[in-house]
C-alpha cells in the first residue's frame, strides 16, 4: 500500500493542473445536479418494520377512509383560570368567549371551536381549563411563521384573569445552517494549525484542503438526493465530520511532509514519502470511520442509514483530498511549508530533526506515563468512569412531544393538556381482529377501559368485512411516560381474553415506542459488527492481538464519558446558560447509534496516528519503552493539535440552536477530547508499557496468513529520491 499511495502523491504533485481540474469538475457536476434535481423532502424507505407499523398498514387497508382526511393547519388555545374561579362561572365564561371571538379576527383563521359545545365539550374535570382549536386557511411556507407569532402575541395579551398557551405548530422549525459558533470554531482551528506549523501558508493549505473537501462532500450528498430523497438534517453529520477529519488527515500528512523536508529530502520525494507513510495511516483511519458509518445500514432505519452513508461519503472525499489535492499544494509550497526559522536552519545545514530530540512537554508526558504506567492508567480510567456516571440515568425517545423546547408556549400547552385531559394528543389506536368482531366490540372496549393508565376509551368503528374494529384508547399520560409504555405492552400481551380476538396497537405513540426499542436492539448488533470488523482491520495494520484489544477497551471508556456528559448537559441542564439548544428532554433515540459509530471511527483515527508511529519505532529496533517515548514525541504534537482542532470544530457546532445538531456535536466534543487526552495519551501508552514485547505478539500461524501491508513504509526505499544536489533546483 505505501508504494501505491506514494505513486499517487507523486503523480498528483507532478500533474497539478489535472488534479485541480478534476476536483473542480466534480464540484461543478455536483452543484449542477443539486441546483436542478435535489430532493430534501425526507428519507425514502418508509418507517421501520415494527409491530405498530405493520398494524398501521392493516388499518390503512381495512379503513381506507382514514387516508382521505385533509391535512388541516390548526393551533390550540389552552386557557387556564387562576384562583378559585371555574371556567363555567358566568363572568369567566363571558371573558373566555370574548377572547375566542377576538381570535376569529387573527390572520388566516378560518374557524374557532367552542370549548363549551354541549356535544363536544373540551373542559377539564376540575373546571380550570378549556381548549379551543383554531383552524387556518391560506397558510404557506412564507406566512406560516409570521402567523404563528401573531397568535402567540395574541395569547400573551389576554390579561391576568387567565393564562393562555398556544399548542401545536403550523410552521416548521428553522435553523441557521452555519452560525457564528461554527465560524468561531473554524477560526480557532485555523489558529491551532498556525501555532502547530509556525507557517501561515502551511496552515492555509491544510484548511483549504479541508474546506474544499467538506464543500464537495456536502454538495455531493445534496446531489445524491436527486436519486434518493433525504431529510434536510442528513447533511448535518457529513458537514460536521467532513470538516473535522479533513483538517486532521491533512494535518497528519502535512506534518510528515515537513519532517521529510527537515530530513533533507527534495519536495517531490518528501511528498511521495509523506503520502506513502502518513497516507497509509490516513487510509486506515478513514477506512475505520467509513466501516463504522456504513455499518449503520444494519439498523434498517432509513434516517440513520442515510445519515451514515452521507457521513461515509464525506470521509471518503476527505481521504481522497488529502491524497491528491494536498500533494499538489505541498509541491507548490516546497520549503515554504516550513517556518522561517526551520528554512534558515535547513539552508545553513543546521537542522537535524530538532523537533524530535529537544526537551518538550510531550516528551516529558511520555516519560511520566512510561515510568509510572499503572498509577497513570488507573487515574485516567477513574476520571472517565466519573464522567460516565450520569449515563446510568440517560433516557431516549424517538420523538419529543410538544415541540423542541421545554420552555416554549407549545410545550407548556402540551403538558397542560396532558395534566388536565390525559393523553388526548397522543391516542393509541387499537386494532381488534377476529370473527364477528361487531358482536364483541363492547366487551373489548370494557376490557380496555379496565386497564391501568387508561383515561378513556372511545367506541370504535368496524370494517365492512366485519372482522376488524378500530378502537381509540386515551392513555392517562404522555406518549413517552412509563405508564403509556406499559399500557401498550399490556394491550399486546394479555389485554383480550376473548377467544379468537387478536389485538394490536398502532398510531404515532406506539410507532415511536417501537422505534425506540428497535434502535436499542440495533445498537447492540451494530456495536458488535463494527468492533469485530475494526478489530480485524487493526490486527492487520499493527500485526498484534493486544493493541486492537486495548484500542477497543479505551474507546468504550471514552464513549461512556461522552454519554455521561450528554446526559448531564442536555437531560439535566447543567450548562443551560451556555448551550443554546433546548435542554431538559430525553435524548433522541437515534443519537446513541450515531455517536457510537462516529466516535468509534474517530477513536481509531487517534489510535492509528499514535500507535503507527510507535510501531514504526519498535519495528526499527527500539525497545518497547523507547519506541513508546520516541513515537509519542513524534506523533504526540500532531495528536494534540488534531484533537484540539476537532474539539473546536465540534464545539462550534455545539452552539447550534437545533437540538440534534447540538447534542451530536457536544457528544463528539467530549468523546474526542476524552479519547485523545485520556485514552490515547495516557491509557494506551500505559498499557503498552505494561505489556512490553507482548503488546506486539502475534501467533506464528496468524502472522503467516495475514497480509503484510508495510504500514511503516519500509518498502518505499530511496529509489524515487532526487539527488541532494538537485534540491535547490527543485525548490527554487
C-alpha positions as CSV (number, residue, x, y, z in Angstrom):
1,X,0.0,0.0,0.0
2,X,2.7,2.6,0.8
3,X,4.2,2.3,-2.7
4,X,0.7,2.8,-4.3
5,X,0.0,5.8,-2.2
6,X,3.4,7.2,-2.8
7,X,2.9,6.9,-6.5
8,X,-0.5,8.7,-6.2
9,X,1.1,11.5,-4.2
10,X,4.0,11.8,-6.7
11,X,1.6,11.8,-9.7
12,X,-0.6,14.5,-8.1
13,X,2.4,16.7,-7.3
14,X,3.8,16.4,-10.9
15,X,0.3,16.9,-12.6
16,X,-1.1,19.6,-10.5
17,X,-3.4,21.1,-13.2
18,X,-5.0,17.7,-13.9
19,X,-5.8,17.1,-10.2
20,X,-7.2,20.6,-9.6
21,X,-9.3,20.4,-12.8
22,X,-10.7,17.0,-11.8
23,X,-11.9,18.3,-8.4
24,X,-13.3,21.5,-9.9
25,X,-15.2,19.4,-12.5
26,X,-16.6,17.1,-9.7
27,X,-17.7,20.1,-7.7
28,X,-19.4,21.6,-10.8
29,X,-21.3,18.4,-11.6
30,X,-22.5,18.0,-8.0
31,X,-23.5,21.7,-7.9
32,X,-25.5,21.4,-11.2
33,X,-27.3,18.3,-10.0
34,X,-28.1,19.9,-6.7
35,X,-29.4,23.1,-8.2
36,X,-31.8,21.3,-10.6
37,X,-32.8,18.0,-9.1
38,X,-32.2,17.8,-5.3
39,X,-34.9,16.5,-3.1
40,X,-34.6,17.1,0.7
41,X,-38.1,16.3,1.5
42,X,-37.3,13.2,3.6
43,X,-35.7,9.8,3.6
44,X,-37.2,7.1,1.5
45,X,-37.9,3.5,2.5
46,X,-40.8,4.1,4.8
47,X,-40.9,3.5,8.6
48,X,-39.1,0.6,10.2
49,X,-40.9,-2.8,10.2
50,X,-42.3,-2.8,13.7
51,X,-45.4,-4.3,15.2
52,X,-47.0,-0.8,15.3
53,X,-46.0,-0.1,11.7
54,X,-47.4,-3.4,10.5
55,X,-50.7,-2.8,12.3
56,X,-50.9,0.7,10.8
57,X,-50.6,-0.9,7.3
58,X,-53.5,-3.2,8.2
59,X,-55.6,-0.3,9.5
60,X,-55.0,1.7,6.3
61,X,-56.1,-1.3,4.2
62,X,-59.2,-2.1,6.2
63,X,-60.2,1.5,7.0
64,X,-59.3,3.4,3.7
65,X,-61.5,6.4,4.7
66,X,-58.8,7.3,7.3
67,X,-56.3,8.1,4.5
68,X,-58.6,10.6,2.8
69,X,-58.8,13.1,5.7
70,X,-57.4,16.5,4.8
71,X,-54.2,17.8,6.4
72,X,-55.6,20.7,8.4
73,X,-53.5,23.6,9.8
74,X,-54.6,24.0,13.4
75,X,-53.4,25.5,16.7
76,X,-54.9,25.2,20.2
77,X,-55.6,28.0,22.6
78,X,-55.2,26.3,26.1
79,X,-56.8,28.6,28.7
80,X,-56.2,28.1,32.4
81,X,-58.1,30.0,35.1
82,X,-56.3,31.4,38.1
83,X,-57.5,31.3,41.7
84,X,-60.8,29.6,42.8
85,X,-62.8,30.6,39.7
86,X,-64.1,27.9,37.3
87,X,-64.4,28.2,33.6
88,X,-68.1,27.5,33.9
89,X,-68.7,30.6,36.1
90,X,-70.7,33.2,34.2
91,X,-68.2,36.0,34.3
92,X,-65.3,33.7,33.4
93,X,-67.2,32.1,30.6
94,X,-68.0,35.5,29.2
95,X,-64.3,36.6,29.3
96,X,-63.2,33.4,27.6
97,X,-66.0,33.8,24.9
98,X,-64.8,37.3,24.3
99,X,-61.2,36.1,23.8
100,X,-62.3,33.5,21.4
101,X,-64.4,35.9,19.4
102,X,-61.4,38.2,19.1
103,X,-59.3,35.3,18.0
104,X,-61.5,34.9,14.9
105,X,-60.0,38.2,13.6
106,X,-56.5,36.8,13.6
107,X,-54.9,36.4,10.1
108,X,-55.8,33.3,8.2
109,X,-58.1,32.0,10.9
110,X,-61.0,30.0,9.3
111,X,-62.8,28.9,12.4
112,X,-62.5,28.9,16.2
113,X,-64.0,25.9,18.1
114,X,-66.3,26.4,21.1
115,X,-65.0,24.5,24.1
116,X,-68.4,24.8,25.8
117,X,-70.2,23.0,22.9
118,X,-72.6,20.6,24.6
119,X,-72.0,17.8,22.1
120,X,-68.2,18.0,22.2
121,X,-67.0,20.0,25.3
122,X,-63.3,20.5,25.9
123,X,-63.4,21.4,29.6
124,X,-61.2,19.8,32.2
125,X,-62.8,17.8,35.0
126,X,-61.6,20.2,37.7
127,X,-63.2,23.1,35.8
128,X,-59.9,25.2,35.4
129,X,-59.0,24.7,31.8
130,X,-60.6,24.8,28.4
131,X,-59.1,24.2,24.9
132,X,-60.2,25.8,21.7
133,X,-58.9,24.8,18.3
134,X,-58.1,27.5,15.7
135,X,-58.3,26.2,12.1
136,X,-56.4,28.2,9.5
137,X,-56.6,28.6,5.7
138,X,-54.1,30.0,3.2
139,X,-51.1,29.0,5.2
140,X,-47.9,28.9,3.2
141,X,-44.2,28.5,3.9
142,X,-43.8,32.2,3.6
143,X,-46.5,33.3,6.0
144,X,-46.6,30.4,8.5
145,X,-44.0,31.7,10.9
146,X,-45.4,35.2,11.0
147,X,-49.0,33.9,11.5
148,X,-47.8,31.7,14.4
149,X,-46.0,34.6,16.1
150,X,-49.2,36.8,15.9
151,X,-51.2,34.0,17.6
152,X,-48.6,33.7,20.3
153,X,-48.6,37.5,20.8
154,X,-52.4,37.5,21.0
155,X,-52.3,34.8,23.7
156,X,-49.8,36.7,25.7
157,X,-52.0,39.9,25.7
158,X,-55.1,38.3,27.3
159,X,-54.7,39.9,30.7
160,X,-54.2,38.4,34.2
161,X,-57.5,36.7,34.7
162,X,-56.3,33.5,33.0
163,X,-53.2,32.2,31.2
164,X,-53.3,31.3,27.5
165,X,-50.8,28.9,26.0
166,X,-50.6,28.1,22.3
167,X,-50.4,24.4,21.4
168,X,-49.4,22.8,18.1
169,X,-47.5,24.2,15.2
170,X,-48.2,25.4,11.7
171,X,-44.6,26.3,10.7
172,X,-41.5,24.0,10.6
173,X,-38.7,24.8,12.9
174,X,-35.9,26.6,11.0
175,X,-32.3,26.8,12.0
176,X,-29.3,28.6,10.6
177,X,-27.1,26.2,8.6
178,X,-24.0,28.0,9.6
179,X,-23.9,30.4,12.5
180,X,-21.3,32.4,14.4
181,X,-20.4,29.5,16.7
182,X,-19.4,27.3,13.7
183,X,-17.4,30.2,12.2
184,X,-15.6,30.8,15.5
185,X,-14.8,27.0,15.8
186,X,-13.2,27.1,12.3
187,X,-11.2,30.2,13.1
188,X,-9.8,28.8,16.3
189,X,-9.0,25.6,14.5
190,X,-7.0,27.6,12.0
191,X,-5.1,29.3,14.8
192,X,-4.2,25.9,16.2
193,X,-2.9,25.0,12.8
194,X,-0.9,28.2,12.6
195,X,0.7,27.6,16.0
196,X,1.4,23.9,15.1
197,X,3.1,24.7,11.8
198,X,4.6,28.1,12.5
199,X,3.8,28.8,8.9
200,X,0.8,30.8,7.6
201,X,0.9,29.2,4.2
202,X,1.1,25.7,5.6
203,X,-1.9,26.3,7.9
204,X,-3.8,27.9,5.0
205,X,-3.1,24.9,2.7
206,X,-4.3,22.5,5.4
207,X,-7.5,24.5,5.9
208,X,-8.1,24.9,2.2
209,X,-8.0,21.2,1.6
210,X,-10.4,20.5,4.5
211,X,-12.9,23.2,3.4
212,X,-12.7,22.1,-0.2
213,X,-13.4,18.6,0.9
214,X,-16.4,19.4,3.1
215,X,-17.8,21.6,0.3
216,X,-17.6,18.8,-2.2
217,X,-18.7,16.2,0.3
218,X,-21.8,18.2,1.4
219,X,-22.8,19.2,-2.1
220,X,-22.3,15.6,-3.2
221,X,-24.8,14.4,-0.5
222,X,-27.3,17.0,-1.7
223,X,-26.8,15.8,-5.3
224,X,-27.4,12.2,-4.1
225,X,-30.9,13.4,-3.0
226,X,-31.8,13.7,-6.7
227,X,-32.0,9.9,-6.9
228,X,-32.6,9.1,-3.3
229,X,-34.6,11.8,-1.3
230,X,-33.1,12.6,2.1
231,X,-34.1,14.6,5.1
232,X,-32.6,18.1,5.5
233,X,-31.0,17.1,8.8
234,X,-29.0,14.4,7.0
235,X,-26.3,16.9,5.9
236,X,-25.5,17.8,9.5
237,X,-23.2,14.8,10.0
238,X,-21.2,15.0,6.8
239,X,-20.6,18.7,7.1
240,X,-19.5,18.4,10.7
241,X,-17.5,15.2,10.3
242,X,-16.1,16.0,6.9
243,X,-14.6,19.3,8.2
244,X,-13.1,17.7,11.3
245,X,-11.5,14.7,9.6
246,X,-10.5,16.8,6.6
247,X,-8.4,19.0,8.8
248,X,-6.9,16.1,10.8
249,X,-6.0,13.9,7.8
250,X,-4.3,16.8,6.0
251,X,-2.5,17.8,9.2
252,X,-1.1,14.3,9.6
253,X,0.3,14.1,6.1
254,X,1.5,17.7,6.0
255,X,3.3,17.2,9.3
256,X,5.1,14.1,7.8
257,X,5.9,16.2,4.7
258,X,7.6,18.9,6.8
259,X,9.6,16.2,8.7
260,X,10.8,14.8,5.4
261,X,11.9,18.2,4.3
262,X,13.8,18.7,7.5
263,X,15.5,15.4,7.0
264,X,16.9,16.8,3.8
265,X,14.7,15.4,1.1
266,X,13.5,17.3,-2.0
267,X,9.9,18.4,-2.3
268,X,9.0,15.7,-4.8
269,X,10.5,13.0,-2.6
270,X,9.0,14.5,0.6
271,X,5.6,14.4,-1.0
272,X,6.0,10.8,-2.1
273,X,7.2,9.6,1.3
274,X,4.6,11.6,3.2
275,X,1.7,10.1,1.2
276,X,3.3,6.7,1.4
277,X,3.8,6.6,5.1
278,X,1.3,9.1,6.8
279,X,-1.0,8.5,3.9
280,X,-1.2,4.8,4.8
281,X,-2.3,5.7,8.3
282,X,-4.8,8.1,6.9
283,X,-6.3,5.4,4.6
284,X,-6.6,3.0,7.5
285,X,-8.1,5.7,9.8
286,X,-10.5,6.8,7.2
287,X,-11.4,3.2,6.4
288,X,-12.3,2.6,10.0
289,X,-14.6,5.6,10.1
290,X,-16.2,4.5,6.9
291,X,-16.8,1.0,8.2
292,X,-18.4,2.4,11.3
293,X,-20.7,4.7,9.3
294,X,-21.6,2.3,6.5
295,X,-22.3,-0.2,9.3
296,X,-25.3,1.9,10.3
297,X,-27.0,0.2,7.3
298,X,-27.7,-2.8,9.5
299,X,-30.1,-0.8,11.7
300,X,-32.5,-0.9,8.8
301,X,-33.8,2.5,9.8
302,X,-33.9,4.8,6.8
303,X,-32.9,8.1,8.6
304,X,-29.9,6.5,10.3
305,X,-28.9,4.6,7.2
306,X,-28.9,7.8,5.1
307,X,-27.0,9.8,7.7
308,X,-24.4,7.0,7.9
309,X,-23.9,6.8,4.1
310,X,-23.7,10.6,3.8
311,X,-21.1,10.8,6.6
312,X,-19.1,7.9,5.0
313,X,-19.1,9.8,1.6
314,X,-17.8,12.9,3.3
315,X,-15.0,10.9,4.9
316,X,-14.1,9.3,1.5
317,X,-13.9,12.7,0.0
318,X,-11.7,13.9,2.9
319,X,-9.3,11.0,2.4
320,X,-9.1,11.4,-1.4
321,X,-8.5,15.2,-1.0
322,X,-5.6,14.5,1.4
323,X,-4.0,12.0,-1.0
324,X,-4.4,14.1,-4.2
325,X,-5.1,17.8,-3.7
326,X,-2.8,18.1,-0.6
327,X,0.2,16.8,-2.6
328,X,-0.5,19.5,-5.2
329,X,-0.3,22.2,-2.5
330,X,2.7,20.6,-0.8
331,X,4.7,20.5,-4.1
332,X,3.7,24.1,-4.7
333,X,4.8,25.2,-1.2
334,X,8.1,23.3,-1.1
335,X,10.3,24.7,1.7
336,X,7.6,27.4,2.4
337,X,5.7,24.7,4.3
338,X,8.4,25.1,7.0
339,X,8.6,28.0,9.4
340,X,11.2,30.7,8.5
341,X,13.4,29.6,11.3
342,X,13.5,26.0,10.0
343,X,14.1,27.2,6.5
344,X,17.1,29.2,7.5
345,X,18.5,26.2,9.5
346,X,17.9,23.8,6.6
347,X,19.6,26.1,4.1
348,X,22.5,26.5,6.6
349,X,22.7,22.7,7.2
350,X,22.0,23.1,10.9
351,X,18.7,21.3,11.2
352,X,18.7,17.7,12.4
353,X,15.1,16.8,13.3
354,X,15.3,19.2,16.2
355,X,11.6,18.9,17.0
356,X,12.1,15.2,17.8
357,X,15.2,15.4,20.0
358,X,14.8,18.5,22.1
359,X,13.2,18.6,25.5
360,X,9.4,19.2,25.2
361,X,6.2,19.0,27.2
362,X,5.2,15.9,25.0
363,X,8.5,14.2,25.8
364,X,8.0,14.8,29.5
365,X,4.5,13.5,29.3
366,X,5.6,10.3,27.6
367,X,8.3,9.7,30.2
368,X,5.8,10.2,33.1
369,X,3.4,7.7,31.6
370,X,6.0,5.0,30.8
371,X,7.8,5.4,34.2
372,X,4.5,5.1,36.2
373,X,2.2,3.3,33.9
374,X,-0.1,1.7,36.5
375,X,-1.0,4.8,38.5
376,X,-1.5,6.8,35.3
377,X,-3.7,4.1,33.9
378,X,-5.9,3.9,37.0
379,X,-6.1,7.7,37.4
380,X,-7.3,8.2,33.7
381,X,-9.7,5.3,33.9
382,X,-11.2,6.8,37.2
383,X,-11.7,10.2,35.6
384,X,-13.5,8.6,32.6
385,X,-15.6,6.4,35.0
386,X,-16.7,9.5,36.9
387,X,-17.7,11.3,33.7
388,X,-19.8,8.3,32.7
389,X,-21.9,8.1,35.9
390,X,-24.8,10.3,34.6
391,X,-25.1,7.8,31.7
392,X,-26.8,5.4,34.1
393,X,-29.9,7.7,34.0
394,X,-29.9,8.5,30.3
395,X,-33.3,8.3,28.6
396,X,-34.1,8.3,24.9
397,X,-37.3,8.8,22.8
398,X,-38.0,8.6,19.1
399,X,-40.0,11.9,19.2
400,X,-40.1,14.5,21.8
401,X,-43.8,15.6,22.2
402,X,-44.8,19.2,22.4
403,X,-42.1,20.8,20.3
404,X,-38.4,21.1,20.6
405,X,-38.1,23.5,23.5
406,X,-39.3,22.6,27.1
407,X,-39.6,26.4,27.7
408,X,-41.9,27.2,24.8
409,X,-45.6,28.0,24.9
410,X,-46.1,24.9,22.7
411,X,-44.6,22.6,25.3
412,X,-46.5,24.4,28.2
413,X,-49.7,23.9,26.3
414,X,-49.0,20.3,25.6
415,X,-48.1,19.5,29.2
416,X,-51.2,21.3,30.5
417,X,-53.4,19.3,28.2
418,X,-51.8,16.0,29.4
419,X,-52.2,17.1,33.1
420,X,-55.9,18.1,32.6
421,X,-57.1,15.7,29.9
422,X,-54.7,12.8,29.8
423,X,-53.1,11.7,26.5
424,X,-55.8,13.0,24.1
425,X,-52.9,14.4,22.0
426,X,-51.3,11.0,21.7
427,X,-54.1,8.4,21.5
428,X,-53.5,4.7,21.0
429,X,-55.2,3.1,18.0
430,X,-56.1,-0.5,19.0
431,X,-56.8,-2.8,16.1
432,X,-59.0,-5.8,17.1
433,X,-59.3,-8.6,14.6
434,X,-61.4,-11.7,14.7
435,X,-64.7,-13.4,13.6
436,X,-67.9,-11.5,14.4
437,X,-66.0,-8.6,15.8
438,X,-69.1,-6.3,15.8
439,X,-70.7,-8.5,18.4
440,X,-67.6,-8.5,20.7
441,X,-66.6,-4.8,20.4
442,X,-68.4,-3.7,23.6
443,X,-66.7,-6.4,25.6
444,X,-63.3,-5.4,24.2
445,X,-63.9,-1.7,25.0
446,X,-64.9,-2.6,28.6
447,X,-61.8,-4.7,29.0
448,X,-59.5,-2.0,27.6
449,X,-61.1,0.6,29.9
450,X,-60.2,-1.5,32.9
451,X,-56.5,-1.5,32.2
452,X,-54.1,0.7,34.3
453,X,-53.1,4.1,32.8
454,X,-56.3,4.4,30.7
455,X,-58.1,7.7,30.8
456,X,-60.8,6.9,28.3
457,X,-61.9,4.5,25.6
458,X,-63.6,5.9,22.5
459,X,-66.0,3.5,20.8
460,X,-64.6,2.2,17.6
461,X,-65.6,1.5,14.0
462,X,-66.0,-1.9,12.4
463,X,-64.7,-2.5,8.8
464,X,-67.0,-3.6,6.0
465,X,-66.0,-7.2,6.3
466,X,-66.9,-7.3,9.9
467,X,-63.7,-8.9,11.0
468,X,-61.8,-5.8,12.3
469,X,-62.5,-2.9,14.6
470,X,-60.5,0.2,15.4
471,X,-60.8,1.5,19.0
472,X,-59.2,4.6,20.3
473,X,-57.6,4.4,23.8
474,X,-56.7,7.7,25.6
475,X,-53.7,7.0,27.9
476,X,-53.5,8.8,31.2
477,X,-50.1,10.2,30.5
478,X,-48.0,11.4,27.6
479,X,-46.5,9.3,24.8
480,X,-43.1,8.8,26.5
481,X,-44.4,8.2,30.0
482,X,-43.5,4.9,31.6
483,X,-47.3,4.3,32.2
484,X,-48.0,4.6,28.5
485,X,-45.2,2.3,27.6
486,X,-46.6,-0.3,30.0
487,X,-50.1,0.2,28.7
488,X,-49.0,-0.6,25.1
489,X,-47.3,-3.7,26.2
490,X,-50.2,-4.9,28.3
491,X,-52.7,-4.5,25.4
492,X,-50.4,-6.6,23.2
493,X,-49.6,-9.2,25.8
494,X,-52.9,-10.0,27.6
495,X,-55.5,-7.3,27.2
496,X,-58.0,-9.6,25.5
497,X,-59.2,-12.8,27.0
498,X,-61.9,-13.3,24.3
499,X,-61.2,-16.4,22.3
500,X,-60.5,-15.7,18.6
501,X,-59.7,-12.0,19.1
502,X,-56.3,-10.5,18.4
503,X,-55.3,-7.0,19.5
504,X,-52.6,-4.8,18.1
505,X,-51.6,-1.2,19.0
506,X,-50.6,1.4,16.4
507,X,-50.6,5.2,16.0
508,X,-47.9,7.7,16.4
509,X,-47.3,6.9,20.1
510,X,-47.0,3.2,19.6
511,X,-44.8,3.6,16.5
512,X,-42.5,5.9,18.5
513,X,-42.2,3.5,21.3
514,X,-41.5,0.6,18.9
515,X,-38.9,2.6,17.1
516,X,-37.0,3.4,20.3
517,X,-37.0,-0.3,21.2
518,X,-35.8,-1.2,17.7
519,X,-32.9,1.3,17.9
520,X,-31.8,-0.2,21.2
521,X,-31.7,-3.6,19.6
522,X,-30.0,-2.3,16.5
523,X,-27.4,-0.6,18.7
524,X,-26.3,-3.8,20.3
525,X,-26.0,-5.5,16.9
526,X,-24.2,-2.5,15.4
527,X,-21.6,-2.3,18.1
528,X,-20.8,-6.0,17.7
529,X,-20.3,-5.6,13.9
530,X,-18.1,-2.6,13.9
531,X,-16.0,-3.8,16.8
532,X,-15.3,-7.1,15.1
533,X,-14.6,-5.6,11.7
534,X,-12.3,-2.8,13.1
535,X,-10.5,-5.3,15.3
536,X,-9.6,-7.4,12.3
537,X,-8.6,-4.2,10.4
538,X,-6.3,-3.1,13.2
539,X,-4.9,-6.6,13.7
540,X,-3.8,-6.5,10.1
541,X,-2.3,-3.0,10.4
542,X,-0.5,-3.4,13.7
543,X,0.1,-7.2,13.5
544,X,-0.9,-7.6,17.1
545,X,-3.7,-9.1,19.2
546,X,-3.4,-6.9,22.3
547,X,-3.2,-3.5,20.5
548,X,-6.6,-3.8,18.9
549,X,-8.0,-5.0,22.2
550,X,-6.5,-2.1,24.1
551,X,-7.9,0.3,21.4
552,X,-11.4,-1.1,21.8
553,X,-11.4,-1.0,25.6
554,X,-10.3,2.6,25.5
555,X,-13.0,3.5,23.1
556,X,-15.7,2.1,25.4
557,X,-14.3,4.3,28.2
558,X,-14.4,7.5,26.1
559,X,-17.9,6.6,24.8
560,X,-19.2,6.3,28.4
561,X,-17.7,9.7,29.2
562,X,-19.4,11.2,26.1
563,X,-22.8,9.8,27.0
564,X,-22.4,10.8,30.6
565,X,-21.6,14.4,29.7
566,X,-24.5,14.4,27.2
567,X,-27.0,13.3,29.9
568,X,-25.7,15.9,32.4
569,X,-25.9,18.7,30.0
570,X,-28.9,18.0,27.8
571,X,-31.1,16.0,30.1
572,X,-30.2,17.5,33.4
573,X,-29.5,21.0,32.0
574,X,-26.1,21.6,33.7
575,X,-24.9,24.2,31.0
576,X,-28.2,25.9,30.4
577,X,-26.7,29.3,30.3
578,X,-24.0,28.3,27.8
579,X,-25.6,25.8,25.4
580,X,-28.2,27.5,23.2
581,X,-30.2,24.4,22.2
582,X,-33.2,23.4,24.3
583,X,-32.4,21.2,27.3
584,X,-34.3,19.0,29.8
585,X,-35.7,16.4,27.4
586,X,-34.7,12.7,26.7
587,X,-32.1,12.2,24.0
588,X,-33.3,11.4,20.5
589,X,-33.2,7.6,20.2
590,X,-31.1,7.7,17.0
591,X,-28.4,9.8,18.8
592,X,-26.6,6.9,20.6
593,X,-26.3,4.9,17.4
594,X,-24.8,7.9,15.5
595,X,-22.4,8.7,18.3
596,X,-21.3,5.1,18.7
597,X,-20.4,4.9,15.1
598,X,-18.7,8.2,14.7
599,X,-16.8,8.1,18.0
600,X,-15.5,4.6,17.2
601,X,-14.2,5.8,13.9
602,X,-12.5,8.9,15.4
603,X,-11.1,7.0,18.3
604,X,-9.5,4.6,15.9
605,X,-8.1,7.6,14.0
606,X,-6.2,8.6,17.0
607,X,-5.2,5.0,17.6
608,X,-3.7,4.8,14.1
609,X,-2.0,8.2,14.3
610,X,-0.3,7.4,17.6
611,X,0.4,3.7,17.5
612,X,1.5,3.5,13.9
613,X,4.5,5.8,14.8
614,X,5.2,3.8,17.9
615,X,5.2,0.5,15.9
616,X,7.4,2.1,13.3
617,X,10.0,2.8,16.0
618,X,9.6,-0.7,17.6
619,X,10.0,-2.5,14.2
620,X,13.0,-0.3,13.6
621,X,14.8,-2.0,16.6
622,X,13.9,0.2,19.6
623,X,12.9,-1.4,23.0
624,X,9.2,-1.2,23.8
625,X,9.5,1.8,26.2
626,X,12.0,3.6,23.9
627,X,9.6,3.0,21.0
628,X,6.7,4.4,23.0
629,X,8.6,7.5,24.1
630,X,10.1,8.2,20.6
631,X,6.9,7.5,18.8
632,X,5.0,9.6,21.3
633,X,7.3,12.5,20.8
634,X,6.9,12.3,17.1
635,X,3.1,11.8,16.9
636,X,2.0,13.4,20.2
637,X,2.1,17.1,19.0
638,X,0.1,16.1,15.9
639,X,-2.4,14.2,18.0
640,X,-2.8,17.1,20.4
641,X,-3.3,19.5,17.5
642,X,-5.7,17.1,15.8
643,X,-7.8,16.7,19.0
644,X,-7.9,20.4,19.7
645,X,-8.9,21.1,16.1
646,X,-11.7,18.6,16.2
647,X,-12.7,19.9,19.6
648,X,-13.0,23.4,18.4
649,X,-14.9,22.4,15.3
650,X,-17.4,20.3,17.2
651,X,-17.6,23.0,19.9
652,X,-18.7,25.4,17.2
653,X,-21.4,23.1,16.0
654,X,-22.5,22.5,19.6
655,X,-23.6,26.2,19.7
656,X,-26.4,25.3,17.2
657,X,-30.0,26.0,18.3
658,X,-31.1,22.7,16.7
659,X,-31.2,20.1,19.4
660,X,-30.0,17.1,17.4
661,X,-27.0,19.0,15.9
662,X,-26.0,20.4,19.3
663,X,-26.3,17.1,21.0
664,X,-24.3,15.3,18.3
665,X,-21.6,17.9,18.3
666,X,-21.3,18.1,22.1
667,X,-21.1,14.3,22.4
668,X,-18.4,14.3,19.8
669,X,-16.6,17.1,21.5
670,X,-16.4,15.4,24.9
671,X,-15.7,12.0,23.3
672,X,-12.9,13.3,21.1
673,X,-11.2,15.2,23.9
674,X,-11.6,12.3,26.4
675,X,-10.3,9.8,23.9
676,X,-7.3,11.8,22.7
677,X,-6.0,13.1,26.1
678,X,-7.0,10.4,28.5
679,X,-7.3,7.2,26.4
680,X,-4.7,7.6,23.7
681,X,-2.2,9.8,25.5
682,X,-2.3,8.1,28.9
683,X,-4.1,4.8,29.0
684,X,-2.8,3.5,25.6
685,X,1.0,4.1,26.3
686,X,0.5,2.9,29.9
687,X,-1.0,-0.4,28.6
688,X,1.8,-0.7,26.0
689,X,4.4,-0.1,28.7
690,X,2.9,-2.8,31.0
691,X,2.6,-5.3,28.1
692,X,6.2,-4.7,26.8
693,X,7.1,-7.0,23.9
694,X,3.8,-8.9,24.4
695,X,1.9,-5.9,23.1
696,X,3.2,-6.8,19.6
697,X,2.9,-10.6,19.8
698,X,1.1,-12.4,17.1
699,X,0.8,-16.2,16.8
700,X,3.1,-17.6,14.1
701,X,0.3,-19.2,12.1
702,X,-1.7,-16.0,12.1
703,X,1.4,-14.0,11.1
704,X,1.8,-16.2,8.0
705,X,-1.8,-15.8,6.7
706,X,-2.2,-12.0,7.4
707,X,-1.2,-9.8,4.5
708,X,1.8,-7.7,5.1
709,X,0.8,-4.1,4.2
710,X,4.1,-2.5,5.2
711,X,2.4,0.3,7.0
712,X,5.7,1.7,8.2
713,X,6.8,2.3,4.6
714,X,10.0,0.3,4.6
715,X,9.3,-0.8,1.1
716,X,9.5,2.8,-0.2
717,X,13.2,2.7,-0.2
718,X,15.2,5.5,-1.8
719,X,14.5,4.6,-5.4
720,X,12.5,7.7,-6.0
721,X,14.6,10.2,-4.2
722,X,16.3,13.0,-6.0
723,X,20.0,13.6,-5.6
724,X,20.8,16.0,-2.8
725,X,22.4,18.5,-5.2
726,X,19.1,18.8,-7.1
727,X,17.3,20.2,-4.1
728,X,18.0,23.8,-4.9
729,X,16.7,23.5,-8.4
730,X,13.6,21.6,-7.3
731,X,12.6,24.0,-4.6
732,X,13.7,27.2,-6.4
